[in-house]
């Protein structure tokens, strides 16, 4: 199967990934993308999924505050 996916440079640190994929380097800058985190009901997430949800929101909140909530000075 031919597939192309974008992965971060941190992916090179995963033995699982590097043993199963071939990597190509791209010199062109990757444009900004919109990141969406969609859950049906936050309260039905597993413990691990809830921790991931919280970590993603926390990591993105400082750089990309939600609309209507201006970033703190």
Phi and psi restraints in degrees (range 20) as a CNS / XPLOR table:
assign (resid 1 and name C) (resid 2 and name N)
       (resid 2 and name CA) (resid 2 and name C) 1.0 -99.7 20.0 2
assign (resid 2 and name N) (resid 2 and name CA)
       (resid 2 and name C) (resid 3 and name N) 1.0 123.0 20.0 2
assign (resid 2 and name C) (resid 3 and name N)
       (resid 3 and name CA) (resid 3 and name C) 1.0 -143.4 20.0 2
assign (resid 3 and name N) (resid 3 and name CA)
       (resid 3 and name C) (resid 4 and name N) 1.0 143.4 20.0 2
assign (resid 3 and name C) (resid 4 and name N)
       (resid 4 and name CA) (resid 4 and name C) 1.0 -126.9 20.0 2
assign (resid 4 and name N) (resid 4 and name CA)
       (resid 4 and name C) (resid 5 and name N) 1.0 125.7 20.0 2
assign (resid 4 and name C) (resid 5 and name N)
       (resid 5 and name CA) (resid 5 and name C) 1.0 -131.1 20.0 2
assign (resid 5 and name N) (resid 5 and name CA)
       (resid 5 and name C) (resid 6 and name N) 1.0 153.8 20.0 2
assign (resid 5 and name C) (resid 6 and name N)
       (resid 6 and name CA) (resid 6 and name C) 1.0 -96.0 20.0 2
assign (resid 6 and name N) (resid 6 and name CA)
       (resid 6 and name C) (resid 7 and name N) 1.0 127.8 20.0 2
assign (resid 6 and name C) (resid 7 and name N)
       (resid 7 and name CA) (resid 7 and name C) 1.0 -129.2 20.0 2
assign (resid 7 and name N) (resid 7 and name CA)
       (resid 7 and name C) (resid 8 and name N) 1.0 154.9 20.0 2
assign (resid 7 and name C) (resid 8 and name N)
       (resid 8 and name CA) (resid 8 and name C) 1.0 -74.7 20.0 2
assign (resid 8 and name N) (resid 8 and name CA)
       (resid 8 and name C) (resid 9 and name N) 1.0 164.0 20.0 2
assign (resid 8 and name C) (resid 9 and name N)
       (resid 9 and name CA) (resid 9 and name C) 1.0 -64.2 20.0 2
assign (resid 9 and name N) (resid 9 and name CA)
       (resid 9 and name C) (resid 10 and name N) 1.0 -23.2 20.0 2
assign (resid 9 and name C) (resid 10 and name N)
       (resid 10 and name CA) (resid 10 and name C) 1.0 -63.4 20.0 2
assign (resid 10 and name N) (resid 10 and name CA)
       (resid 10 and name C) (resid 11 and name N) 1.0 -22.5 20.0 2
assign (resid 10 and name C) (resid 11 and name N)
       (resid 11 and name CA) (resid 11 and name C) 1.0 -61.5 20.0 2
assign (resid 11 and name N) (resid 11 and name CA)
       (resid 11 and name C) (resid 12 and name N) 1.0 -26.0 20.0 2
assign (resid 11 and name C) (resid 12 and name N)
       (resid 12 and name CA) (resid 12 and name C) 1.0 -66.0 20.0 2
assign (resid 12 and name N) (resid 12 and name CA)
       (resid 12 and name C) (resid 13 and name N) 1.0 -15.9 20.0 2
assign (resid 12 and name C) (resid 13 and name N)
       (resid 13 and name CA) (resid 13 and name C) 1.0 -83.9 20.0 2
assign (resid 13 and name N) (resid 13 and name CA)
       (resid 13 and name C) (resid 14 and name N) 1.0 -5.8 20.0 2
assign (resid 13 and name C) (resid 14 and name N)
       (resid 14 and name CA) (resid 14 and name C) 1.0 -94.2 20.0 2
assign (resid 14 and name N) (resid 14 and name CA)
       (resid 14 and name C) (resid 15 and name N) 1.0 115.4 20.0 2
assign (resid 14 and name C) (resid 15 and name N)
       (resid 15 and name CA) (resid 15 and name C) 1.0 -61.6 20.0 2
assign (resid 15 and name N) (resid 15 and name CA)
       (resid 15 and name C) (resid 16 and name N) 1.0 -39.4 20.0 2
assign (resid 15 and name C) (resid 16 and name N)
       (resid 16 and name CA) (resid 16 and name C) 1.0 -57.2 20.0 2
assign (resid 16 and name N) (resid 16 and name CA)
       (resid 16 and name C) (resid 17 and name N) 1.0 -46.2 20.0 2
assign (resid 16 and name C) (resid 17 and name N)
       (resid 17 and name CA) (resid 17 and name C) 1.0 -70.8 20.0 2
assign (resid 17 and name N) (resid 17 and name CA)
       (resid 17 and name C) (resid 18 and name N) 1.0 -46.9 20.0 2
assign (resid 17 and name C) (resid 18 and name N)
       (resid 18 and name CA) (resid 18 and name C) 1.0 -67.5 20.0 2
assign (resid 18 and name N) (resid 18 and name CA)
       (resid 18 and name C) (resid 19 and name N) 1.0 -24.1 20.0 2
assign (resid 18 and name C) (resid 19 and name N)
       (resid 19 and name CA) (resid 19 and name C) 1.0 -78.9 20.0 2
assign (resid 19 and name N) (resid 19 and name CA)
       (resid 19 and name C) (resid 20 and name N) 1.0 -15.4 20.0 2
assign (resid 19 and name C) (resid 20 and name N)
       (resid 20 and name CA) (resid 20 and name C) 1.0 -115.0 20.0 2
assign (resid 20 and name N) (resid 20 and name CA)
       (resid 20 and name C) (resid 21 and name N) 1.0 -9.5 20.0 2
assign (resid 20 and name C) (resid 21 and name N)
       (resid 21 and name CA) (resid 21 and name C) 1.0 -131.7 20.0 2
assign (resid 21 and name N) (resid 21 and name CA)
       (resid 21 and name C) (resid 22 and name N) 1.0 154.3 20.0 2
assign (resid 21 and name C) (resid 22 and name N)
       (resid 22 and name CA) (resid 22 and name C) 1.0 -103.0 20.0 2
assign (resid 22 and name N) (resid 22 and name CA)
       (resid 22 and name C) (resid 23 and name N) 1.0 140.5 20.0 2
assign (resid 22 and name C) (resid 23 and name N)
       (resid 23 and name CA) (resid 23 and name C) 1.0 -108.7 20.0 2
assign (resid 23 and name N) (resid 23 and name CA)
       (resid 23 and name C) (resid 24 and name N) 1.0 143.0 20.0 2
assign (resid 23 and name C) (resid 24 and name N)
       (resid 24 and name CA) (resid 24 and name C) 1.0 -123.1 20.0 2
assign (resid 24 and name N) (resid 24 and name CA)
       (resid 24 and name C) (resid 25 and name N) 1.0 141.6 20.0 2
assign (resid 24 and name C) (resid 25 and name N)
       (resid 25 and name CA) (resid 25 and name C) 1.0 -91.8 20.0 2
assign (resid 25 and name N) (resid 25 and name CA)
       (resid 25 and name C) (resid 26 and name N) 1.0 138.4 20.0 2
assign (resid 25 and name C) (resid 26 and name N)
       (resid 26 and name CA) (resid 26 and name C) 1.0 -116.0 20.0 2
assign (resid 26 and name N) (resid 26 and name CA)
       (resid 26 and name C) (resid 27 and name N) 1.0 123.5 20.0 2
assign (resid 26 and name C) (resid 27 and name N)
       (resid 27 and name CA) (resid 27 and name C) 1.0 -78.2 20.0 2
assign (resid 27 and name N) (resid 27 and name CA)
       (resid 27 and name C) (resid 28 and name N) 1.0 -27.9 20.0 2
assign (resid 27 and name C) (resid 28 and name N)
       (resid 28 and name CA) (resid 28 and name C) 1.0 -70.6 20.0 2
assign (resid 28 and name N) (resid 28 and name CA)
       (resid 28 and name C) (resid 29 and name N) 1.0 143.2 20.0 2
assign (resid 28 and name C) (resid 29 and name N)
       (resid 29 and name CA) (resid 29 and name C) 1.0 -67.7 20.0 2
assign (resid 29 and name N) (resid 29 and name CA)
       (resid 29 and name C) (resid 30 and name N) 1.0 144.5 20.0 2
assign (resid 29 and name C) (resid 30 and name N)
       (resid 30 and name CA) (resid 30 and name C) 1.0 -86.3 20.0 2
assign (resid 30 and name N) (resid 30 and name CA)
       (resid 30 and name C) (resid 31 and name N) 1.0 127.5 20.0 2
assign (resid 30 and name C) (resid 31 and name N)
       (resid 31 and name CA) (resid 31 and name C) 1.0 -67.7 20.0 2
assign (resid 31 and name N) (resid 31 and name CA)
       (resid 31 and name C) (resid 32 and name N) 1.0 156.5 20.0 2
assign (resid 31 and name C) (resid 32 and name N)
       (resid 32 and name CA) (resid 32 and name C) 1.0 -59.2 20.0 2
assign (resid 32 and name N) (resid 32 and name CA)
       (resid 32 and name C) (resid 33 and name N) 1.0 147.3 20.0 2
assign (resid 32 and name C) (resid 33 and name N)
       (resid 33 and name CA) (resid 33 and name C) 1.0 -127.6 20.0 2
assign (resid 33 and name N) (resid 33 and name CA)
       (resid 33 and name C) (resid 34 and name N) 1.0 153.9 20.0 2
assign (resid 33 and name C) (resid 34 and name N)
       (resid 34 and name CA) (resid 34 and name C) 1.0 -82.9 20.0 2
assign (resid 34 and name N) (resid 34 and name CA)
       (resid 34 and name C) (resid 35 and name N) 1.0 131.2 20.0 2
assign (resid 34 and name C) (resid 35 and name N)
       (resid 35 and name CA) (resid 35 and name C) 1.0 -106.8 20.0 2
assign (resid 35 and name N) (resid 35 and name CA)
       (resid 35 and name C) (resid 36 and name N) 1.0 126.3 20.0 2
assign (resid 35 and name C) (resid 36 and name N)
       (resid 36 and name CA) (resid 36 and name C) 1.0 -119.1 20.0 2
assign (resid 36 and name N) (resid 36 and name CA)
       (resid 36 and name C) (resid 37 and name N) 1.0 135.6 20.0 2
assign (resid 36 and name C) (resid 37 and name N)
       (resid 37 and name CA) (resid 37 and name C) 1.0 -116.5 20.0 2
assign (resid 37 and name N) (resid 37 and name CA)
       (resid 37 and name C) (resid 38 and name N) 1.0 113.0 20.0 2
assign (resid 37 and name C) (resid 38 and name N)
       (resid 38 and name CA) (resid 38 and name C) 1.0 -117.9 20.0 2
assign (resid 38 and name N) (resid 38 and name CA)
       (resid 38 and name C) (resid 39 and name N) 1.0 127.1 20.0 2
assign (resid 38 and name C) (resid 39 and name N)
       (resid 39 and name CA) (resid 39 and name C) 1.0 -131.1 20.0 2
assign (resid 39 and name N) (resid 39 and name CA)
       (resid 39 and name C) (resid 40 and name N) 1.0 147.7 20.0 2
assign (resid 39 and name C) (resid 40 and name N)
       (resid 40 and name CA) (resid 40 and name C) 1.0 -73.0 20.0 2
assign (resid 40 and name N) (resid 40 and name CA)
       (resid 40 and name C) (resid 41 and name N) 1.0 -47.9 20.0 2
assign (resid 40 and name C) (resid 41 and name N)
       (resid 41 and name CA) (resid 41 and name C) 1.0 -153.7 20.0 2
assign (resid 41 and name N) (resid 41 and name CA)
       (resid 41 and name C) (resid 42 and name N) 1.0 112.1 20.0 2
assign (resid 41 and name C) (resid 42 and name N)
       (resid 42 and name CA) (resid 42 and name C) 1.0 -54.2 20.0 2
assign (resid 42 and name N) (resid 42 and name CA)
       (resid 42 and name C) (resid 43 and name N) 1.0 -27.8 20.0 2
assign (resid 42 and name C) (resid 43 and name N)
       (resid 43 and name CA) (resid 43 and name C) 1.0 -79.5 20.0 2
assign (resid 43 and name N) (resid 43 and name CA)
       (resid 43 and name C) (resid 44 and name N) 1.0 -8.1 20.0 2
assign (resid 43 and name C) (resid 44 and name N)
       (resid 44 and name CA) (resid 44 and name C) 1.0 -102.4 20.0 2
assign (resid 44 and name N) (resid 44 and name CA)
       (resid 44 and name C) (resid 45 and name N) 1.0 6.3 20.0 2
assign (resid 44 and name C) (resid 45 and name N)
       (resid 45 and name CA) (resid 45 and name C) 1.0 -72.5 20.0 2
assign (resid 45 and name N) (resid 45 and name CA)
       (resid 45 and name C) (resid 46 and name N) 1.0 148.0 20.0 2
assign (resid 45 and name C) (resid 46 and name N)
       (resid 46 and name CA) (resid 46 and name C) 1.0 -66.7 20.0 2
assign (resid 46 and name N) (resid 46 and name CA)
       (resid 46 and name C) (resid 47 and name N) 1.0 166.6 20.0 2
assign (resid 46 and name C) (resid 47 and name N)
       (resid 47 and name CA) (resid 47 and name C) 1.0 -56.6 20.0 2
assign (resid 47 and name N) (resid 47 and name CA)
       (resid 47 and name C) (resid 48 and name N) 1.0 -47.4 20.0 2
assign (resid 47 and name C) (resid 48 and name N)
       (resid 48 and name CA) (resid 48 and name C) 1.0 -64.7 20.0 2
assign (resid 48 and name N) (resid 48 and name CA)
       (resid 48 and name C) (resid 49 and name N) 1.0 -41.6 20.0 2
assign (resid 48 and name C) (resid 49 and name N)
       (resid 49 and name CA) (resid 49 and name C) 1.0 -65.8 20.0 2
assign (resid 49 and name N) (resid 49 and name CA)
       (resid 49 and name C) (resid 50 and name N) 1.0 -37.3 20.0 2
assign (resid 49 and name C) (resid 50 and name N)
       (resid 50 and name CA) (resid 50 and name C) 1.0 -66.0 20.0 2
assign (resid 50 and name N) (resid 50 and name CA)
       (resid 50 and name C) (resid 51 and name N) 1.0 -39.8 20.0 2
assign (resid 50 and name C) (resid 51 and name N)
       (resid 51 and name CA) (resid 51 and name C) 1.0 -64.9 20.0 2
assign (resid 51 and name N) (resid 51 and name CA)
       (resid 51 and name C) (resid 52 and name N) 1.0 -41.6 20.0 2
assign (resid 51 and name C) (resid 52 and name N)
       (resid 52 and name CA) (resid 52 and name C) 1.0 -62.9 20.0 2
assign (resid 52 and name N) (resid 52 and name CA)
       (resid 52 and name C) (resid 53 and name N) 1.0 -45.2 20.0 2
assign (resid 52 and name C) (resid 53 and name N)
       (resid 53 and name CA) (resid 53 and name C) 1.0 -54.2 20.0 2
assign (resid 53 and name N) (resid 53 and name CA)
       (resid 53 and name C) (resid 54 and name N) 1.0 -50.0 20.0 2
assign (resid 53 and name C) (resid 54 and name N)
       (resid 54 and name CA) (resid 54 and name C) 1.0 -64.2 20.0 2
assign (resid 54 and name N) (resid 54 and name CA)
       (resid 54 and name C) (resid 55 and name N) 1.0 -40.8 20.0 2
assign (resid 54 and name C) (resid 55 and name N)
       (resid 55 and name CA) (resid 55 and name C) 1.0 -66.0 20.0 2
assign (resid 55 and name N) (resid 55 and name CA)
       (resid 55 and name C) (resid 56 and name N) 1.0 -41.1 20.0 2
assign (resid 55 and name C) (resid 56 and name N)
       (resid 56 and name CA) (resid 56 and name C) 1.0 -65.4 20.0 2
assign (resid 56 and name N) (resid 56 and name CA)
       (resid 56 and name C) (resid 57 and name N) 1.0 -46.3 20.0 2
assign (resid 56 and name C) (resid 57 and name N)
       (resid 57 and name CA) (resid 57 and name C) 1.0 -61.1 20.0 2
assign (resid 57 and name N) (resid 57 and name CA)
       (resid 57 and name C) (resid 58 and name N) 1.0 -42.5 20.0 2
assign (resid 57 and name C) (resid 58 and name N)
       (resid 58 and name CA) (resid 58 and name C) 1.0 -65.6 20.0 2
assign (resid 58 and name N) (resid 58 and name CA)
       (resid 58 and name C) (resid 59 and name N) 1.0 -41.7 20.0 2
assign (resid 58 and name C) (resid 59 and name N)
       (resid 59 and name CA) (resid 59 and name C) 1.0 -66.0 20.0 2
assign (resid 59 and name N) (resid 59 and name CA)
       (resid 59 and name C) (resid 60 and name N) 1.0 -36.2 20.0 2
assign (resid 59 and name C) (resid 60 and name N)
       (resid 60 and name CA) (resid 60 and name C) 1.0 -85.9 20.0 2
assign (resid 60 and name N) (resid 60 and name CA)
       (resid 60 and name C) (resid 61 and name N) 1.0 -23.7 20.0 2
assign (resid 60 and name C) (resid 61 and name N)
       (resid 61 and name CA) (resid 61 and name C) 1.0 -60.0 20.0 2
assign (resid 61 and name N) (resid 61 and name CA)
       (resid 61 and name C) (resid 62 and name N) 1.0 -38.1 20.0 2
assign (resid 61 and name C) (resid 62 and name N)
       (resid 62 and name CA) (resid 62 and name C) 1.0 -70.0 20.0 2
assign (resid 62 and name N) (resid 62 and name CA)
       (resid 62 and name C) (resid 63 and name N) 1.0 -35.0 20.0 2
assign (resid 62 and name C) (resid 63 and name N)
       (resid 63 and name CA) (resid 63 and name C) 1.0 -91.0 20.0 2
assign (resid 63 and name N) (resid 63 and name CA)
       (resid 63 and name C) (resid 64 and name N) 1.0 -30.9 20.0 2
assign (resid 63 and name C) (resid 64 and name N)
       (resid 64 and name CA) (resid 64 and name C) 1.0 -133.6 20.0 2
assign (resid 64 and name N) (resid 64 and name CA)
       (resid 64 and name C) (resid 65 and name N) 1.0 78.2 20.0 2
assign (resid 64 and name C) (resid 65 and name N)
       (resid 65 and name CA) (resid 65 and name C) 1.0 -63.8 20.0 2
assign (resid 65 and name N) (resid 65 and name CA)
       (resid 65 and name C) (resid 66 and name N) 1.0 148.5 20.0 2
assign (resid 65 and name C) (resid 66 and name N)
       (resid 66 and name CA) (resid 66 and name C) 1.0 -59.8 20.0 2
assign (resid 66 and name N) (resid 66 and name CA)
       (resid 66 and name C) (resid 67 and name N) 1.0 150.7 20.0 2
assign (resid 66 and name C) (resid 67 and name N)
       (resid 67 and name CA) (resid 67 and name C) 1.0 -56.1 20.0 2
assign (resid 67 and name N) (resid 67 and name CA)
       (resid 67 and name C) (resid 68 and name N) 1.0 137.6 20.0 2
assign (resid 67 and name C) (resid 68 and name N)
       (resid 68 and name CA) (resid 68 and name C) 1.0 87.1 20.0 2
assign (resid 68 and name N) (resid 68 and name CA)
       (resid 68 and name C) (resid 69 and name N) 1.0 -8.0 20.0 2
assign (resid 68 and name C) (resid 69 and name N)
       (resid 69 and name CA) (resid 69 and name C) 1.0 -118.9 20.0 2
assign (resid 69 and name N) (resid 69 and name CA)
       (resid 69 and name C) (resid 70 and name N) 1.0 89.2 20.0 2
assign (resid 69 and name C) (resid 70 and name N)
       (resid 70 and name CA) (resid 70 and name C) 1.0 -62.2 20.0 2
assign (resid 70 and name N) (resid 70 and name CA)
       (resid 70 and name C) (resid 71 and name N) 1.0 148.2 20.0 2
assign (resid 70 and name C) (resid 71 and name N)
       (resid 71 and name CA) (resid 71 and name C) 1.0 -63.4 20.0 2
assign (resid 71 and name N) (resid 71 and name CA)
       (resid 71 and name C) (resid 72 and name N) 1.0 144.8 20.0 2
assign (resid 71 and name C) (resid 72 and name N)
       (resid 72 and name CA) (resid 72 and name C) 1.0 -68.2 20.0 2
assign (resid 72 and name N) (resid 72 and name CA)
       (resid 72 and name C) (resid 73 and name N) 1.0 144.5 20.0 2
